[in-house]
Amino acid sequence: MRLIFTALITSMLAAPAAVAGGPPEGEDPAAWCEANSDACVTWCESNPEAEICKEPECD
């Protein structure tokens, strides 16, 4: 039971980092932002210099 609880907490802590990772290499950033609008906004808060973050859709 303790192991399950630990695994659950660990996965919950790691999830936001994975979601806010930005567009994957080789993928179109505009398409990624359109499909993942919440993650795009979160990522753009940390990366305002990125080209996709200058687009009005990502603001």
C-alpha contacts under 8 A as a table, 3 or more apart, distances in Angstrom:
res1	aa1	res2	aa2	distance
1	M	4	I	5.20
1	M	5	F	6.30
2	R	5	F	5.12
2	R	6	T	6.16
3	L	6	T	5.09
3	L	7	A	6.12
4	I	7	A	5.09
4	I	8	L	6.10
5	F	8	L	5.11
5	F	9	I	6.25
6	T	9	I	5.23
6	T	10	T	6.11
7	A	10	T	5.09
7	A	11	S	6.13
8	L	11	S	5.27
8	L	12	M	6.22
9	I	12	M	5.13
9	I	13	L	6.23
10	T	13	L	5.21
10	T	14	A	6.22
11	S	14	A	5.09
11	S	15	A	6.04
12	M	15	A	5.32
12	M	16	P	7.55
13	L	16	P	6.63
13	L	17	A	7.78
14	A	17	A	5.55
14	A	18	A	6.57
15	A	18	A	5.18
15	A	19	V	6.21
16	P	19	V	5.04
16	P	20	A	6.03
17	A	20	A	5.30
17	A	21	G	6.19
18	A	21	G	5.33
19	V	22	G	7.53
19	V	39	A	5.83
20	A	39	A	5.32
20	A	40	C	7.34
20	A	42	T	6.06
20	A	43	W	5.15
21	G	24	P	7.88
21	G	39	A	7.98
21	G	43	W	6.63
22	G	39	A	7.31
22	G	40	C	6.72
22	G	43	W	5.64
23	P	27	E	6.54
23	P	28	D	7.50
23	P	29	P	5.51
23	P	32	W	5.90
23	P	33	C	7.57
24	P	27	E	5.60
27	E	31	A	7.78
27	E	32	W	7.19
28	D	31	A	5.38
28	D	32	W	6.28
29	P	32	W	4.97
29	P	33	C	6.07
29	P	52	I	6.39
30	A	33	C	5.15
30	A	34	E	6.15
30	A	52	I	6.38
31	A	34	E	5.07
31	A	35	A	6.19
32	W	35	A	5.18
32	W	36	N	5.88
32	W	40	C	7.71
33	C	36	N	5.01
33	C	37	S	5.20
33	C	39	A	7.51
33	C	40	C	5.06
33	C	52	I	7.99
33	C	58	C	6.85
34	E	37	S	5.62
36	N	39	A	5.40
36	N	40	C	5.94
37	S	40	C	4.91
37	S	41	V	6.22
37	S	58	C	7.17
38	D	41	V	5.29
38	D	42	T	6.31
39	A	42	T	5.07
39	A	43	W	5.94
40	C	43	W	5.07
40	C	44	C	5.95
40	C	58	C	6.50
41	V	44	C	5.09
41	V	45	E	6.29
41	V	58	C	5.98
41	V	59	D	6.57
42	T	45	E	5.34
42	T	46	S	7.08
43	W	46	S	5.47
43	W	47	N	6.17
44	C	47	N	4.64
44	C	48	P	5.20
44	C	50	A	7.40
44	C	53	C	5.41
44	C	58	C	7.52
44	C	59	D	7.98
45	E	48	P	5.96
47	N	50	A	5.72
47	N	53	C	7.34
48	P	53	C	5.63
48	P	54	K	7.16
49	E	53	C	6.88
49	E	54	K	7.43
50	A	53	C	5.36
50	A	54	K	6.96
51	E	54	K	5.45
51	E	55	E	7.20
52	I	55	E	5.39
52	I	58	C	7.02
53	C	56	P	7.76
53	C	58	C	5.65
53	C	59	D	6.83
54	K	58	C	7.36
54	K	59	D	7.61
55	E	58	C	5.79
55	E	59	D	7.08
56	P	59	D	5.41
